[in-house]
Amino acid sequence: MQKKIKSALISVFYKDGLENLIHQLNQLGVVIYSTGGTQKFIESLNIPCVPVESLTTYPSILGGRVKTLHPSVFGGILGRRDNETDLQEMVQYAIPEIDLVIVDLYPFEETVASVNSSSFEGTDAEKEKLIIEKIDIGGPSMIRAAAKNHAAVMVVAAKQDYAALETMLAQQQGETSLEQRRAFAIKAFDVCTGYDLAISNYFNQTHFANPFGQTKTVLRYGENPHQQGVYYGNISDTFDQLNGKELSYNNLVDVDAAVQLIAEFSATTFAIIKHTNVCGIASRTDLRTAWDAALAGDPESAFGGVLVCNATVNKATAEAIHEIFFEVLIAPAFDADALEILKAKKNRILLLQKNTNSPSQQVKSVLNGTLTQDTDFGNFTEWKEVGGRMSNASEKEDLEFANIVCKHLKSNAIALVKNKQLIGKGCGQTSRIDALRQSIKKATQFKFDLTGAVLASDAFFPFDDCVQIAHAAGIQAFIQPGGSIRDKDSIDYCIKNELAMVITGLRHFKH
């Protein structure tokens, strides 16, 4: 339905780009209503303008906080042109029809950025006052009203659309179609949504109370961009962030997995985390060698990962890890020259870990409720050698190492280790044999010799097929919690083939 624009309400913060449109509306004979700075701007162009105050019979009051919030304004915007009662009431109360609303919003986000910049001088109270005054009330209300009544009203809520409106009015002699008004209404609602979200984010980051009694930080988004994410906690108690962008939802989840894993090791260890699973880890006598071995375990998966170590990052290690793309690096200390190298990429997140204490309980949300459990501390409750031979000293070290690594993989999980280096892993599989096949495939993909390697399983072997397949690939020693009604099958196979097997009595499911 075509609609002729006969009147317009214009109230904008930014006047740039508006002049041509004002002249065009005047040439089309459109009656222009305005107020405040916009009114003065229009009058400076020698264009006639009706003050909004002449409609409301009220001046701008409360320091400009109340100017357009009046039935004479909103009635003119919201009045239904096809509703006889609305039209009669508009005549009765001398409310003019308003066909076009051009309104932009106070620059809230720009003000927040400005007062939070290093160049701004002022107290927190002064900053807050400036920000509060840039929360627009009348603007969003007029935009929403016009967008709601787009059957009769055209709304323009951003200066970027001035040119499109000019073209439309020129081509259609001042008329707009229902489809055009609807398209602009959708844009207007999007503007209001973004504006409200910016205000909500600001207050969510600055208010003092929340249900968890901890600092609340609104994140850029959740696991995916369409999901809102919030972090309740005081990350500064655990880390000093030395470089990089804000930690995201996924970063925080991976960082949590990384610090839980690295806390298990006292020897110099480097680990690489991807989607909460460890894809590379090794313990060595020096950090650079530990990094090289961890990366070699799965250099493909390391791309974009979270790195963690338990020793000071020196220049040699920094130079090595600087060569790959990663999101986060966590360490207990950094040498100055190492830090200089790593800070070369401004978005790279560098975290100095101050606190290594693990929480005693874990919390998870399920089915609109909350699960809590004790943290899975420990490696094994018993060390029961049940195979065809005892594990030797080297194998024992690898078995202990592998069992810890497997504990931090999503179930079903298998970890293959040789010389305190993860050389293959299978995780998050729906069967243990699939996890085993995945781990062997990973090891062979990166040219590891499995002869003499050890295997850890996060839960018992339901049959002896896993032991047989692993043995055929070169595995010589196994560690598992035991507890299957068919444990004897796997044990008998190890006895028959002189393989070492350790039963720990401690399952490490990770769901």
Backbone torsions as a table, in degrees:
resi	resn	phi	psi	omega
1	MET	NA	121.1	178.6
2	GLN	-73.9	141.4	-179.8
3	LYS	-136.1	124.9	179.0
4	LYS	-80.2	131.1	176.5
5	ILE	-84.7	116.4	179.4
6	LYS	-112.0	-19.2	-179.4
7	SER	-146.3	151.5	-177.8
8	ALA	-143.1	139.7	171.8
9	LEU	-107.9	120.8	-176.4
10	ILE	-122.9	122.5	177.1
11	SER	-149.1	103.3	-173.7
12	VAL	-130.0	152.5	175.8
13	PHE	-81.5	-46.3	179.9
14	TYR	-96.5	124.7	-177.5
15	LYS	-94.6	-13.5	-177.4
16	ASP	-64.5	136.9	-179.0
17	GLY	86.3	-1.0	-174.8
18	LEU	-92.8	-23.7	-170.0
19	GLU	-58.4	-49.6	-178.6
20	ASN	-60.0	-38.8	-179.4
21	LEU	-66.7	-38.9	178.0
22	ILE	-62.2	-46.3	178.8
23	HIS	-61.0	-41.5	-178.7
24	GLN	-64.0	-43.9	179.1
25	LEU	-63.0	-39.6	179.1
26	ASN	-63.4	-42.5	-179.9
27	GLN	-65.0	-28.1	178.7
28	LEU	-83.4	0.0	178.9
29	GLY	77.8	21.5	-178.4
30	VAL	-78.3	131.1	174.5
31	VAL	-77.0	126.4	-175.8
32	ILE	-108.7	126.7	173.1
33	TYR	-106.2	141.4	179.3
34	SER	-160.2	177.9	-178.7
35	THR	-155.1	158.9	173.2
36	GLY	59.7	-136.0	-176.2
37	GLY	-64.8	-33.0	178.7
38	THR	-67.2	-40.6	177.7
39	GLN	-59.8	-44.7	179.6
40	LYS	-63.3	-39.1	179.2
41	PHE	-63.2	-45.3	-179.1
42	ILE	-64.1	-43.8	179.8
43	GLU	-65.5	-28.8	177.4
44	SER	-68.0	-18.2	177.3
45	LEU	-90.3	5.6	-177.2
46	ASN	62.0	34.6	176.6
47	ILE	-106.9	130.3	178.7
48	PRO	-64.1	143.5	-174.7
49	CYS	-146.4	133.3	178.3
50	VAL	-93.3	119.5	179.0
51	PRO	-64.2	137.5	177.2
52	VAL	-58.7	-31.4	-179.3
53	GLU	-59.7	-26.9	178.8
54	SER	-71.8	-21.8	174.5
55	LEU	-83.0	-44.6	-174.0
56	THR	-83.3	-20.9	-172.3
57	THR	60.5	18.0	174.7
58	TYR	-121.8	142.2	172.9
59	PRO	-76.9	169.7	170.2
60	SER	-63.6	124.7	-174.4
61	ILE	-124.5	172.1	177.4
62	LEU	55.7	45.6	177.7
63	GLY	66.0	27.1	179.5
64	GLY	90.6	-1.0	179.2
65	ARG	-67.0	-29.0	-179.2
66	VAL	-124.4	112.7	178.9
67	LYS	-133.0	-49.8	-172.6
68	THR	-108.8	-4.4	-176.7
69	LEU	-76.7	85.6	-174.0
70	HIS	-157.2	146.6	179.3
71	PRO	-58.3	-31.2	-179.4
72	SER	-66.8	-28.8	177.4
73	VAL	-83.2	-51.7	-175.2
74	PHE	-74.4	-27.5	173.3
75	GLY	-65.0	-39.5	178.2
76	GLY	-65.7	-29.5	179.1
77	ILE	-83.5	-43.4	-170.8
78	LEU	-91.2	-12.9	-178.2
79	GLY	-58.5	130.9	-178.7
80	ARG	-83.9	120.9	-175.1
81	ARG	-72.3	-14.9	-180.0
82	ASP	-107.9	13.9	-179.3
83	ASN	-113.7	112.2	-173.5
84	GLU	-61.6	-37.5	179.6
85	THR	-64.6	-44.0	177.7
86	ASP	-58.7	-45.2	-176.7
87	LEU	-65.4	-39.7	178.2
88	GLN	-64.1	-41.9	179.5
89	GLU	-67.1	-36.1	178.2
90	MET	-64.6	-38.2	176.3
91	VAL	-68.1	-43.2	-177.7
92	GLN	-59.5	-39.7	-176.1
93	TYR	-103.3	13.8	176.7
94	ALA	54.6	47.3	178.9
95	ILE	-98.8	118.4	-179.4
96	PRO	-79.0	148.1	173.6
97	GLU	-70.3	134.5	175.5
98	ILE	-113.5	118.8	-173.1
99	ASP	-96.9	-20.2	-176.6
100	LEU	-139.3	130.8	176.0
101	VAL	-121.2	119.5	176.1
102	ILE	-116.6	107.0	-176.1
103	VAL	-140.1	131.2	165.9
104	ASP	-112.7	176.2	-170.6
105	LEU	-111.0	153.6	176.2
106	TYR	-54.2	143.2	-176.0
107	PRO	-76.6	76.4	-176.5
108	PHE	-65.2	-54.0	-176.9
109	GLU	-62.6	-39.8	179.0
110	GLU	-63.1	-37.4	179.5
111	THR	-67.9	-43.3	177.7
112	VAL	-58.6	-46.6	180.0
113	ALA	-63.1	-38.8	-177.6
114	SER	-67.1	-47.6	-176.8
115	VAL	-73.6	-19.6	177.6
116	ASN	-91.3	-1.3	179.9
117	SER	-75.3	158.4	-177.8
118	SER	-66.3	-21.1	-177.4
119	SER	-83.4	-12.3	-177.8
120	PHE	-79.8	131.2	178.8
121	GLU	-110.4	120.3	-179.9
122	GLY	168.3	160.5	179.0
123	THR	-77.0	167.5	176.9
124	ASP	-60.6	-37.0	179.2
125	ALA	-65.4	-39.1	178.3
126	GLU	-67.2	-40.0	176.7
127	LYS	-60.6	-48.3	-178.5
128	GLU	-59.1	-41.7	-178.8
129	LYS	-61.6	-45.4	179.2
130	LEU	-62.2	-42.0	-179.2
131	ILE	-65.7	-44.9	-179.2
132	ILE	-58.4	-41.2	-177.8
133	GLU	-69.8	-12.0	177.0
134	LYS	-97.7	15.4	170.2
135	ILE	-88.4	108.2	-176.0
136	ASP	-77.4	135.2	178.2
137	ILE	-110.5	-55.9	-178.8
138	GLY	-64.8	-39.2	-178.2
139	GLY	-58.4	-57.3	178.6
140	PRO	-59.8	-34.2	-179.7
141	SER	-64.8	-45.1	178.8
142	MET	-66.6	-40.3	179.5
143	ILE	-61.4	-48.0	-178.8
144	ARG	-64.3	-39.9	179.4
145	ALA	-62.6	-46.1	-179.7
146	ALA	-65.9	-40.2	179.4
147	ALA	-66.2	-37.5	177.5
148	LYS	-62.1	-40.6	-176.8
149	ASN	-97.8	36.5	-177.2
150	HIS	-65.6	-10.5	174.0
151	ALA	-59.9	-26.9	-178.5
152	ALA	-127.8	-14.4	-170.6
153	VAL	-122.8	134.2	172.0
154	MET	-92.1	134.9	178.2
155	VAL	-124.3	135.4	175.0
156	VAL	-123.7	116.6	-171.4
157	ALA	-111.8	8.0	179.9
158	ALA	-152.8	140.8	-177.4
159	LYS	-63.6	-21.4	178.6
160	GLN	-63.1	-18.0	-177.4
161	ASP	-99.8	3.4	179.3
162	TYR	-59.2	-46.0	-176.2
163	ALA	-62.9	-40.2	179.5
164	ALA	-64.1	-38.8	178.3
165	LEU	-67.0	-41.3	177.9
166	GLU	-56.8	-48.7	-179.5
167	THR	-60.5	-44.2	-178.9
168	MET	-61.4	-46.1	-178.2
169	LEU	-67.4	-36.8	179.8
170	ALA	-67.6	-42.0	-176.9
171	GLN	-74.4	-26.6	-172.4
172	GLN	-116.8	19.5	176.7
173	GLN	50.0	44.4	175.1
174	GLY	83.8	11.1	179.3
175	GLU	-106.8	156.0	174.5
176	THR	-132.3	152.1	178.3
177	SER	-96.0	162.1	177.6
178	LEU	-59.5	-40.2	179.8
179	GLU	-62.6	-40.3	178.6
180	GLN	-67.0	-42.8	-179.9
181	ARG	-65.0	-38.0	178.9
182	ARG	-66.1	-41.6	179.8
183	ALA	-62.2	-41.9	178.7
184	PHE	-70.8	-31.1	176.9
185	ALA	-64.9	-40.6	178.3
186	ILE	-61.7	-44.3	177.5
187	LYS	-60.2	-39.9	-178.1
188	ALA	-64.0	-44.2	178.0
189	PHE	-63.0	-37.0	176.9
190	ASP	-62.5	-40.3	177.8
191	VAL	-61.0	-46.6	-179.9
192	CYS	-63.4	-40.4	179.2
193	THR	-61.6	-46.8	179.2
194	GLY	-63.4	-38.5	-179.9
195	TYR	-65.6	-47.3	179.0
196	ASP	-62.8	-37.9	179.4
197	LEU	-65.4	-39.6	178.4
198	ALA	-62.2	-41.4	178.8
199	ILE	-66.9	-44.3	178.6
200	SER	-59.8	-44.5	179.5
201	ASN	-61.0	-40.8	179.7
202	TYR	-60.5	-49.6	-177.3
203	PHE	-69.9	-34.4	177.3
204	ASN	-62.0	-29.1	-179.5
205	GLN	-87.5	-12.0	-173.6
206	THR	-120.4	-9.6	-179.0
207	HIS	-78.2	166.2	-166.0
208	PHE	-105.5	-8.7	-176.0
209	ALA	-130.6	145.4	173.4
210	ASN	-154.5	167.8	-173.4
211	PRO	-61.0	-22.1	-176.5
212	PHE	-95.8	-5.1	179.6
213	GLY	68.5	21.6	179.4
214	GLN	-127.9	168.7	177.1
215	THR	-61.4	136.2	180.0
216	LYS	-108.8	125.6	178.5
217	THR	-121.0	122.4	175.6
218	VAL	-80.3	124.5	-176.5
219	LEU	-89.0	165.6	180.0
220	ARG	-56.6	-41.2	173.5
221	TYR	-171.3	179.4	-179.3
222	GLY	-86.6	-140.8	179.8
223	GLU	-61.0	-30.9	179.4
224	ASN	-131.2	157.0	-175.0
225	PRO	-58.6	-26.1	-178.7
226	HIS	-85.0	1.0	-179.8
227	GLN	-108.4	130.5	175.3
228	GLN	-76.4	140.1	179.5
229	GLY	-127.4	142.4	178.7
230	VAL	-136.0	140.8	176.5
231	TYR	-114.7	123.9	173.8
232	TYR	-102.9	112.5	-179.7
233	GLY	160.2	171.2	-179.3
234	ASN	-116.3	85.2	-175.1
235	ILE	-64.7	-24.6	179.8
236	SER	-67.9	-15.8	175.3
237	ASP	-70.7	-25.0	-176.5
238	THR	-103.8	-34.8	-173.7
239	PHE	-133.3	151.7	159.6
240	ASP	-106.2	122.1	177.6
241	GLN	-84.6	118.6	-174.9
242	LEU	-95.5	-16.3	-176.3
243	ASN	-167.9	156.2	168.3
244	GLY	103.4	176.5	-178.4
245	LYS	-76.9	176.2	177.9
246	GLU	-64.4	143.1	176.1
247	LEU	-67.2	133.7	179.1
248	SER	-90.4	174.1	176.2
249	TYR	-55.4	-51.1	-178.4
250	ASN	-66.4	-36.9	175.3
251	ASN	-56.7	-47.4	-176.7
252	LEU	-62.8	-40.1	179.0
253	VAL	-64.1	-44.0	179.7
254	ASP	-69.5	-37.6	178.0
255	VAL	-62.5	-41.3	177.7
256	ASP	-59.7	-46.0	178.6
257	ALA	-61.9	-39.0	-177.3
258	ALA	-65.7	-45.5	-176.6
259	VAL	-72.6	-30.8	175.3
260	GLN	-65.1	-40.6	180.0
261	LEU	-67.3	-50.7	-173.3
262	ILE	-66.4	-24.0	179.1
263	ALA	-65.4	-16.1	-177.9
264	GLU	-79.8	-10.7	-170.5
265	PHE	-117.5	136.8	175.3
266	SER	-101.9	-32.2	175.7
267	ALA	-69.2	158.5	179.7
268	THR	-60.8	118.7	-171.2
269	THR	-138.1	142.0	174.7
270	PHE	-125.3	138.3	-179.9
271	ALA	-137.1	152.7	178.4
272	ILE	-123.9	126.1	-176.2
273	ILE	-111.4	138.1	175.9
274	LYS	-138.7	118.0	-179.0
275	HIS	52.6	46.2	178.0
276	THR	71.5	-7.8	177.5
277	ASN	-96.5	143.0	175.5
278	VAL	-79.8	125.4	179.7
279	CYS	-108.5	-10.2	176.3
280	GLY	-157.9	131.8	177.9
281	ILE	-158.4	142.8	177.6
282	ALA	-156.3	147.7	172.7
283	SER	-111.1	132.4	-179.4
284	ARG	-143.6	-179.4	-179.3
285	THR	-80.6	-20.8	176.5
286	ASP	-137.3	157.3	-170.8
287	LEU	-69.4	-39.2	-178.9
288	ARG	-61.5	-43.1	179.2
289	THR	-67.1	-37.2	177.4
290	ALA	-63.7	-39.9	177.4
291	TRP	-63.0	-47.4	-179.2
292	ASP	-57.8	-42.0	-178.2
293	ALA	-71.8	-38.6	178.4
294	ALA	-63.6	-45.2	-179.9
295	LEU	-64.4	-39.1	-178.2
296	ALA	-63.5	-25.5	-178.5
297	GLY	-61.0	-32.7	178.0
298	ASP	-167.7	76.1	-176.3
299	PRO	-64.4	-22.8	178.5
300	GLU	-71.7	-47.9	-178.3
301	SER	-68.9	-21.0	-178.1
302	ALA	-65.5	-21.9	-177.7
303	PHE	-60.8	122.0	178.5
304	GLY	76.9	17.5	-176.5
305	GLY	-87.5	-178.4	174.7
306	VAL	-108.3	124.8	-176.5
307	LEU	-103.5	144.1	179.4
308	VAL	-147.1	142.2	176.7
309	CYS	-144.5	169.6	-177.7
310	ASN	-119.6	23.4	178.5
311	ALA	-139.2	164.5	-179.3
312	THR	-63.5	130.6	178.1
313	VAL	-79.7	116.9	-179.0
314	ASN	-99.0	178.5	-175.4
315	LYS	-62.1	-43.3	-177.7
316	ALA	-62.1	-41.3	179.1
317	THR	-69.0	-41.4	179.7
318	ALA	-60.7	-42.8	179.2
319	GLU	-61.9	-37.0	-178.7
320	ALA	-70.8	-47.1	-176.2
321	ILE	-77.6	-18.7	178.1
322	HIS	-64.1	-19.2	-175.9
323	GLU	-75.7	-17.2	-177.8
324	ILE	-113.9	161.4	175.9
325	PHE	-86.2	126.8	173.5
326	PHE	-143.3	158.9	-176.4
327	GLU	-86.0	-46.8	-170.8
328	VAL	-139.7	142.6	170.4
329	LEU	-127.0	127.5	-179.9
330	ILE	-116.1	129.9	179.2
331	ALA	-151.9	157.1	178.2
332	PRO	-77.8	-16.3	179.6
333	ALA	-166.2	156.0	177.5
334	PHE	-134.0	131.9	169.5
335	ASP	-67.8	150.9	-176.0
336	ALA	-58.6	-43.6	-178.8
337	ASP	-70.1	-29.8	175.8
338	ALA	-68.2	-41.6	-179.6
339	LEU	-63.9	-37.7	179.1
340	GLU	-61.5	-41.2	179.2
341	ILE	-65.9	-46.4	-173.6
342	LEU	-71.8	-27.5	179.9
343	LYS	-78.0	-1.6	-178.9
344	ALA	-62.2	-25.2	176.5
345	LYS	-105.8	113.3	-168.0
346	LYS	-66.7	-27.4	-178.4
347	ASN	-87.9	-8.2	-178.8
348	ARG	-69.5	124.0	-177.1
349	ILE	-86.8	122.2	177.7
350	LEU	-115.8	121.3	-177.1
351	LEU	-117.3	124.8	173.7
352	LEU	-91.6	112.3	-176.0
353	GLN	-80.9	122.8	-178.3
354	LYS	-101.3	-30.0	-172.6
355	ASN	-125.0	123.7	-178.7
356	THR	-108.4	8.4	-179.3
357	ASN	-73.7	129.8	177.3
358	SER	-89.8	142.3	178.8
359	PRO	-65.6	149.2	-178.1
360	SER	-79.1	-17.7	179.4
361	GLN	-132.4	153.6	176.5
362	GLN	-117.9	146.9	-175.2
363	VAL	-126.4	139.3	177.6
364	LYS	-144.5	142.0	178.7
365	SER	-94.5	127.2	176.3
366	VAL	-143.9	141.9	171.5
367	LEU	49.3	44.4	-179.6
368	ASN	61.0	22.0	176.6
369	GLY	-136.1	-171.4	-175.7
370	THR	-130.0	131.8	171.7
371	LEU	-102.9	139.0	171.4
372	THR	-129.2	149.0	176.5
373	GLN	-152.5	160.6	173.9
374	ASP	-66.0	145.8	175.1
375	THR	-64.3	143.3	-179.4
376	ASP	-78.3	81.3	177.2
377	PHE	-85.9	150.9	173.3
378	GLY	98.4	163.7	-179.5
379	ASN	-110.0	-50.2	-179.9
380	PHE	-152.7	153.1	176.7
381	THR	-99.1	-19.9	174.7
382	GLU	-146.8	159.6	177.1
383	TRP	-126.2	90.8	-171.9
384	LYS	-109.7	107.9	-180.0
385	GLU	-80.5	114.7	-173.4
386	VAL	-122.7	2.7	-174.4
387	GLY	-84.2	-163.4	-178.9
388	GLY	-79.1	-9.6	177.2
389	ARG	-158.2	166.6	175.9
390	MET	-79.0	146.0	173.1
391	SER	-69.2	139.8	177.8
392	ASN	-81.5	176.7	-173.4
393	ALA	-59.8	-43.1	-179.7
394	SER	-66.2	-43.7	178.7
395	GLU	-63.2	-39.7	-179.5
396	LYS	-60.1	-42.9	177.9
397	GLU	-62.3	-42.2	179.4
398	ASP	-68.2	-36.9	179.0
399	LEU	-65.1	-42.8	177.3
400	GLU	-62.7	-43.2	179.2
401	PHE	-62.4	-48.3	-177.3
402	ALA	-63.6	-38.5	-178.3
403	ASN	-65.1	-37.9	176.5
404	ILE	-66.8	-44.6	179.1
405	VAL	-60.1	-45.9	-178.6
406	CYS	-62.1	-34.7	177.9
407	LYS	-58.5	-28.3	-175.7
408	HIS	-102.8	15.0	172.8
409	LEU	-104.7	147.9	177.7
410	LYS	-67.2	137.6	179.5
411	SER	-71.6	152.7	-9.6
412	ASN	-71.0	141.2	-171.5
413	ALA	-133.7	142.1	173.2
414	ILE	-133.9	135.3	175.7
415	ALA	-123.8	130.4	175.8
416	LEU	-108.5	128.2	-173.6
417	VAL	-133.4	143.2	175.0
418	LYS	-146.9	125.4	-178.9
419	ASN	55.1	45.8	177.6
420	LYS	56.3	39.7	176.4
421	GLN	-135.6	128.6	175.2
422	LEU	-72.3	119.0	-177.5
423	ILE	-113.5	-7.0	177.2
424	GLY	-170.6	142.0	178.4
425	LYS	-150.0	149.3	171.9
426	GLY	-128.1	131.9	-175.2
427	CYS	-148.0	155.2	178.1
428	GLY	66.1	26.6	-177.4
429	GLN	-95.3	154.5	-177.9
430	THR	-84.4	-7.8	172.6
431	SER	-141.6	150.1	-178.7
432	ARG	-66.8	-33.9	-179.5
433	ILE	-69.4	-32.0	174.6
434	ASP	-67.4	-39.4	177.3
435	ALA	-62.2	-38.4	178.3
436	LEU	-65.7	-47.2	179.8
437	ARG	-60.1	-40.7	178.3
438	GLN	-62.1	-42.5	-177.8
439	SER	-65.5	-40.6	178.4
440	ILE	-67.0	-40.1	179.4
441	LYS	-62.8	-40.7	177.8
442	LYS	-62.1	-44.7	-178.2
443	ALA	-63.1	-44.7	-179.3
444	THR	-71.0	-30.5	178.6
445	GLN	-58.5	-36.0	-177.8
446	PHE	-106.2	23.9	167.9
447	LYS	64.9	34.1	176.3
448	PHE	-87.1	140.7	174.9
449	ASP	-88.8	116.0	-177.1
450	LEU	-81.4	-5.1	178.8
451	THR	-60.1	120.8	179.3
452	GLY	86.4	0.8	177.6
453	ALA	-77.0	164.9	178.8
454	VAL	-116.9	161.2	-177.7
455	LEU	-128.4	135.1	172.5
456	ALA	-117.4	139.9	176.9
457	SER	-122.4	136.0	-176.8
458	ASP	-73.0	-17.2	177.0
459	ALA	-143.8	176.4	-172.7
460	PHE	-67.2	162.1	173.4
461	PHE	-87.1	118.7	-179.1
462	PRO	-71.6	-24.1	177.1
463	PHE	-139.3	177.8	179.5
464	ASP	-91.2	6.4	-176.8
465	ASP	-65.6	-37.7	179.2
466	CYS	-62.6	-43.8	-179.9
467	VAL	-63.6	-41.2	179.9
468	GLN	-64.1	-47.4	-178.9
469	ILE	-63.0	-44.0	-179.5
470	ALA	-64.0	-41.5	179.2
471	HIS	-62.3	-41.6	179.3
472	ALA	-62.5	-26.4	179.2
473	ALA	-84.9	-9.3	177.3
474	GLY	117.4	-1.2	-178.7
475	ILE	-69.1	136.1	-175.6
476	GLN	-115.3	-13.3	-176.2
477	ALA	-148.1	147.2	-174.6
478	PHE	-132.0	150.6	171.9
479	ILE	-138.3	132.6	-177.1
480	GLN	-157.4	160.2	-175.7
481	PRO	-76.2	-21.5	-174.7
482	GLY	76.0	177.5	177.9
483	GLY	116.2	-2.1	177.6
484	SER	-80.3	147.9	175.9
485	ILE	-68.0	-12.2	179.0
486	ARG	-117.0	28.8	174.7
487	ASP	-52.6	-36.9	-175.5
488	LYS	-58.5	-33.3	-179.5
489	ASP	-61.6	-47.5	-179.8
490	SER	-69.1	-38.3	179.5
491	ILE	-65.7	-44.5	-179.4
492	ASP	-62.0	-38.2	178.3
493	TYR	-63.2	-41.4	179.1
494	CYS	-66.3	-39.4	178.1
495	ILE	-63.6	-46.3	-178.6
496	LYS	-61.8	-34.8	-174.9
497	ASN	-106.5	12.8	176.3
498	GLU	54.8	47.8	176.5
499	LEU	-105.3	148.9	177.9
500	ALA	-84.3	139.8	173.5
501	MET	-142.2	130.7	179.3
502	VAL	-115.3	130.8	173.2
503	ILE	-101.7	128.7	-173.7
504	THR	-102.7	-22.6	-177.5
505	GLY	74.7	8.4	-176.5
506	LEU	-134.5	108.1	179.9
507	ARG	-79.7	148.9	-178.2
508	HIS	-129.4	53.3	173.2
509	PHE	-59.4	141.0	173.3
510	LYS	-136.5	106.1	-176.1
511	HIS	-101.6	NA	NA
